[in-house]
Amino acid sequence: MSDARRVLIGVGGGIAAYKVCEVVSTLFKAGVQVRGILTQAAQEFITPLTLTTLSRHPAYTDEVFWKPSHQRPVHIELGEWAELLVIAPLTANTLGKLAHGLADNLLTNTVLASRCPVLLAPAMNTEMWEASSVQRNWQQLVQDARYHSVGLGTGLLACDRVGVGRMAEPVEILAGVSSLLHSKGKRDLLGKKVLISTGSTREHLDPVRFIGNPSTGKMGLALAQAAKYRGAKVTLVHGPATWEAPLGIQTIPVVSAAEMQQEMLSSFSDADLTIMAAAVADVKPAEYASEKLPKQSLPSALTLEAVPDILVELGNRKQPHQRLIGFAAQTGDILTPAWEKLKRKQLDAIAANPIDQPGSGFGSDTNQAIFLDAQGRQQQIAPCSKLEMAHYLLDFVIGN
């Protein structure tokens, strides 16, 4: 068996099945071994040939399942092969079968014959989703530690209804796949509340002009996703962002450092783990004009005043059971200022990342860092995706 990661994708019978094609293609391009199972109903929406072509491996159907063979049963082979099983879309029919341990096709038999984590991406009409029987089945299923939910979106459905029921977008399903492959489905943050800040703040001179920085919030977003899939209840306080809020995570948008300070301090007392990944302004214009200043009226010298240090305030308020993590985005020597920041701000750990290195820091999809903690531990993280680095940081902090 290859050392490559092994993901089995079960496709249910729903219009959202078309989104699975992007998931399969992206995983294959990333070097993941992908196998696909199509239920009979799923073949009304996408064909076995489509899944076969994208995964570079023959797709499995009920025809294969019921066909006589002298080899081991296909559902046993697939169940033992998979590191992770993804069911997308999860229909009300398949949900009901899984909740009650029923198995009458290849997909449901494979689920029962496997022990790997299962990522669920439900999709259905709003009335169907809100039906008491469906909700009862859903609550029963997600109480099982094997099952993880990517979440359910809201918007225009295929029935022209606007409401809850949309299957998660491929990017969110892929984040769930990456997270569960890393964590192997463990929920080491179950019952914990995690507070994360991310993105930049904007300190306005007038309604149009501001002092800011290039942080996009991708690192904090990755941290929120990683914590979610490890069982945490996550609150994400973020500056102006171009990405959509991830499913299953409470998001609080802010603009200025003062707004971020207010929200972080308001939520901090309830948090077990707080990660300050935001790039907060250090200074702001001393005066603010409520109307746009004409170009000729702009000051030749801008008077600035300091912005309160949110991380220092959090460190002063931290209780013994709370853990506080910071980030230090640096150029040149990243270790010396990171150690100083760790001690001065009473942090439990800090991630020092070099923003002057290619593919690292603001706006990139990848990152690298050196993790430090108050006990003197140090761990270097080679360039990787920000979601991978988020999991490495959680491992470092939690002690895995």
C-alpha positions in Angstrom: 0.0 0.0 0.0 1.3 3.4 -0.9 2.4 5.9 1.7 0.0 8.5 0.1 -3.1 9.5 2.0 -6.1 7.5 1.2 -9.6 9.1 1.0 -12.8 7.3 0.1 -15.6 9.5 -1.1 -19.2 8.3 -1.1 -21.5 10.3 -3.3 -25.2 10.4 -2.5 -28.2 11.2 -4.8 -28.5 15.0 -4.8 -27.9 17.8 -7.2 -25.0 18.9 -5.1 -23.1 15.8 -6.3 -21.5 18.0 -9.0 -19.5 19.8 -6.3 -17.8 16.5 -5.4 -16.0 16.5 -8.8 -13.9 19.5 -7.7 -13.1 17.8 -4.4 -11.9 14.6 -6.1 -9.8 16.5 -8.7 -8.2 18.7 -6.1 -7.3 15.8 -3.9 -5.8 13.9 -6.8 -3.7 16.8 -7.8 -2.4 17.0 -4.2 -1.1 13.5 -4.4 -3.9 11.9 -2.4 -5.2 8.4 -3.4 -8.9 8.8 -4.0 -11.6 6.1 -4.5 -15.2 6.9 -5.1 -18.5 5.1 -4.4 -21.7 6.2 -6.2 -25.1 5.2 -4.8 -27.7 4.2 -7.4 -29.4 7.6 -7.0 -26.1 9.5 -7.3 -25.6 8.1 -10.8 -28.7 10.2 -11.9 -26.5 13.3 -11.3 -22.9 12.3 -12.1 -21.6 9.2 -13.9 -19.1 6.6 -12.8 -17.0 7.6 -15.8 -16.7 11.2 -14.4 -15.5 9.9 -11.0 -13.2 7.4 -12.6 -11.6 10.0 -14.8 -11.1 12.5 -12.0 -9.7 9.9 -9.5 -7.8 7.9 -12.0 -9.4 4.8 -10.5 -12.5 2.9 -11.4 -15.5 4.1 -9.5 -17.5 1.6 -7.3 -21.2 1.1 -7.7 -23.8 -1.3 -6.3 -23.4 -3.3 -9.5 -19.9 -4.1 -8.4 -21.1 -4.8 -4.9 -23.6 -7.4 -5.9 -21.5 -9.0 -8.6 -20.2 -12.5 -7.7 -16.4 -12.5 -7.0 -13.8 -14.9 -5.7 -12.0 -12.0 -4.2 -12.6 -10.5 -0.7 -15.9 -8.5 -0.5 -15.4 -5.0 -1.9 -16.9 -3.2 1.1 -14.4 -5.0 3.4 -11.5 -4.1 1.1 -12.6 -0.4 0.9 -13.3 -0.1 4.6 -9.9 -1.4 5.5 -8.2 0.8 2.8 -9.6 4.2 3.7 -8.0 6.6 6.1 -10.9 8.9 5.8 -14.4 8.5 4.4 -16.3 11.5 3.0 -20.0 11.4 2.3 -21.1 14.2 0.0 -23.9 15.0 -0.5 -25.3 13.2 2.6 -29.0 12.7 1.8 -31.8 12.2 4.2 -32.1 8.6 3.1 -28.4 7.8 3.8 -28.5 9.8 7.0 -31.4 7.6 8.3 -29.6 4.4 7.4 -26.4 5.4 9.1 -28.2 6.7 12.2 -29.9 3.3 12.7 -27.0 1.0 11.5 -28.7 -0.1 8.4 -26.8 -1.3 5.3 -28.4 -2.1 2.0 -25.9 -0.8 -0.5 -22.2 -0.6 -1.1 -21.8 2.8 0.6 -23.6 2.0 3.9 -22.0 -1.5 4.1 -18.6 0.1 3.7 -19.3 2.6 6.4 -20.1 -0.2 8.8 -17.0 -2.2 7.7 -14.6 0.7 8.3 -13.2 2.3 11.5 -11.8 5.5 10.0 -13.3 9.0 10.7 -16.3 10.0 8.5 -16.8 13.5 7.2 -20.4 14.4 6.5 -21.6 17.0 4.1 -25.4 17.1 4.2 -27.5 18.6 1.5 -31.3 18.7 1.1 -34.4 20.9 0.9 -35.0 23.1 4.0 -38.2 21.4 5.0 -36.5 18.0 4.7 -33.6 19.1 6.8 -35.9 20.6 9.5 -38.2 17.6 9.7 -38.2 16.2 13.2 -37.2 12.7 12.0 -34.2 14.0 10.1 -33.1 16.2 13.0 -33.5 13.2 15.3 -31.3 11.1 13.0 -28.7 13.8 12.6 -28.3 14.4 16.4 -28.0 10.7 17.0 -25.4 10.3 14.3 -23.1 13.2 15.3 -23.0 12.0 18.9 -20.9 9.2 17.6 -17.2 10.3 17.8 -16.5 8.8 14.3 -18.7 11.3 12.5 -17.7 14.9 11.8 -19.8 17.6 10.0 -18.5 20.1 7.6 -21.6 22.1 8.2 -24.6 23.1 6.1 -24.9 26.4 4.1 -27.8 28.8 3.6 -28.8 30.2 0.3 -30.7 29.6 -2.9 -31.6 25.9 -3.2 -32.3 23.8 -6.3 -36.0 23.9 -5.4 -35.8 27.8 -5.6 -36.3 28.0 -1.8 -33.9 30.3 0.0 -32.9 28.7 3.3 -30.7 26.2 5.0 -29.8 23.1 3.1 -26.9 23.9 0.7 -24.0 21.5 0.7 -20.7 23.1 1.8 -18.5 24.4 -0.9 -15.5 22.2 -2.1 -13.0 24.5 -0.3 -14.7 23.8 3.0 -14.9 20.1 2.4 -11.2 20.1 1.5 -10.4 21.9 4.7 -12.3 19.2 6.6 -10.4 16.4 4.7 -7.0 18.0 5.5 -7.9 18.5 9.1 -9.2 15.0 9.7 -6.2 13.4 7.9 -3.9 15.3 10.3 -5.8 14.7 13.5 -7.0 11.2 12.6 -10.4 12.3 13.9 -9.4 13.0 17.5 -11.3 15.6 19.3 -8.7 16.9 21.8 -10.5 20.2 22.0 -13.9 18.8 22.7 -15.8 21.0 25.2 -13.2 23.8 24.9 -13.9 27.3 23.8 -11.3 28.8 21.5 -11.1 32.5 20.7 -9.1 33.6 17.7 -8.3 37.0 16.2 -7.2 37.4 12.6 -6.7 39.8 9.8 -5.7 43.5 9.8 -7.2 46.5 11.5 -7.8 49.8 9.8 -7.2 53.1 11.5 -9.0 55.8 9.5 -7.9 59.3 8.9 -11.2 60.0 7.2 -14.0 57.8 5.7 -11.7 56.9 2.8 -8.1 56.8 4.0 -6.6 54.6 6.6 -3.4 53.2 8.1 -3.4 49.4 7.6 -1.3 46.4 6.7 -1.5 43.6 4.2 -2.8 40.8 6.5 -5.6 38.9 4.9 -6.6 36.8 7.9 -5.9 33.4 6.2 -3.8 32.2 9.1 -6.5 32.8 11.7 -9.1 31.3 9.4 -7.0 28.2 9.2 -6.6 28.1 13.0 -10.4 28.4 13.4 -11.0 25.5 10.9 -8.4 23.3 12.6 -9.9 23.9 16.1 -13.4 23.3 14.8 -12.5 19.8 13.5 -10.8 19.0 16.8 -14.1 19.6 18.7 -13.8 23.2 19.9 -16.5 25.8 19.9 -14.7 28.6 18.0 -15.2 32.4 18.0 -13.3 34.2 15.2 -12.9 38.0 15.5 -11.6 39.3 12.2 -10.7 42.4 10.4 -12.0 43.2 6.9 -11.9 40.0 4.8 -12.5 38.8 1.3 -13.2 35.2 2.4 -16.6 33.9 3.4 -17.2 33.0 7.1 -16.6 29.2 7.5 -19.6 27.0 8.4 -19.9 26.1 12.1 -17.8 29.0 13.4 -19.0 32.1 15.1 -17.5 35.1 13.4 -17.4 38.7 14.6 -16.3 41.3 12.0 -14.5 44.4 13.1 -12.6 47.3 11.4 -10.5 49.2 13.9 -8.1 48.1 16.7 -10.5 49.6 19.2 -13.4 47.4 17.9 -11.1 44.3 18.0 -10.1 45.2 21.5 -13.7 45.5 22.7 -14.7 42.1 21.1 -11.6 40.3 22.3 -11.9 41.5 25.9 -15.7 40.8 25.9 -15.2 37.1 24.8 -11.9 36.4 26.6 -13.2 35.4 30.0 -15.1 32.4 28.6 -12.2 31.2 26.4 -10.0 28.2 27.4 -7.6 28.9 24.5 -7.0 32.3 22.9 -4.8 32.8 19.8 -4.0 36.3 18.8 -3.2 35.9 15.1 -4.4 39.4 14.0 -2.0 42.0 12.7 -3.3 44.9 14.9 -2.3 48.5 14.3 0.3 50.0 16.6 -0.7 53.6 16.0 -3.7 55.6 14.6 -4.2 59.1 13.4 -4.7 61.5 16.4 -7.6 63.2 14.6 -10.4 61.8 12.5 -12.3 63.7 9.9 -15.9 62.7 9.5 -16.0 63.7 5.8 -13.4 63.0 3.1 -10.6 65.5 3.2 -9.9 67.2 0.0 -6.4 66.4 -1.3 -5.1 69.9 -0.7 -6.3 69.7 2.9 -4.3 66.6 3.8 -1.8 67.3 6.5 1.8 67.3 5.5 2.7 65.6 8.7 0.4 63.1 10.3 0.1 63.2 14.1 -0.2 59.7 15.5 -1.2 58.2 18.8 -0.6 54.7 20.3 -3.3 52.1 20.1 -3.8 50.0 23.2 -1.9 46.6 23.1 -4.7 44.0 23.1 -2.3 41.1 23.8 -0.9 42.8 26.9 -4.4 43.4 28.2 -5.3 39.8 27.7 -2.1 38.7 29.4 -2.9 40.8 32.4 -6.4 39.3 32.6 -5.4 35.7 32.0 -6.5 33.1 34.6 -4.5 30.0 35.5 -6.7 27.7 33.5 -6.5 29.8 30.3 -3.8 29.6 27.6 -2.8 32.6 25.5 -0.9 32.3 22.3 0.6 35.1 20.2 2.2 35.6 16.7 5.3 37.6 15.9 5.6 38.5 12.3 9.2 39.5 11.8 12.0 40.2 9.3 15.6 39.2 9.8 16.2 37.8 13.3 12.8 36.4 14.3 13.7 34.6 17.5 15.0 37.5 19.7 11.9 39.7 19.4 9.6 36.6 19.7 11.2 35.5 23.1 10.9 39.1 24.3 7.3 39.3 23.3 6.5 36.0 24.9 7.8 37.1 28.3 6.7 40.7 28.2 3.1 39.8 27.3 2.8 36.8 29.6 2.1 34.4 26.8 2.0 30.6 27.0 3.4 30.2 23.5 4.2 32.2 20.4 4.6 31.5 16.7 7.5 33.5 15.1 7.1 33.7 11.4 9.4 35.3 8.9 7.4 37.5 6.6 10.5 38.3 4.4 10.7 34.7 3.2 9.0 33.5 0.0 5.6 31.9 0.5 5.4 33.0 4.1 3.4 35.7 6.0 0.8 38.1 4.8 -1.5 37.0 2.0 0.2 33.7 1.2 -1.5 30.3 1.3 1.6 28.8 2.9 3.6 29.7 6.0 6.6 28.7 8.1 7.4 29.4 11.7 9.3 28.7 14.9 7.1 27.9 17.9 8.3 28.9 21.3 6.7 28.4 24.7 7.1 29.6 28.3 8.8 26.4 29.3 11.6 27.1 26.8 10.5 24.6 24.1 11.2 25.4 20.5 9.9 23.7 17.3 10.7 24.7 13.8 7.9 24.3 11.2 9.0 24.0 7.6 7.0 25.7 4.8 3.5 24.1 4.6 -0.1 25.2 4.1 -1.5 27.5 6.7 -4.0 24.8 7.7 -1.2 22.4 8.3 0.6 25.0 10.4 -2.5 25.6 12.3 -2.7 22.0 13.3 1.0 21.9 14.2 0.5 24.9 16.5 -2.4 23.2 18.2 -0.3 20.1 18.6 2.4 22.2 20.1 0.1 24.0 22.5 -2.0 21.0 23.5 1.0 18.7 23.9 0.4 16.1 21.2 
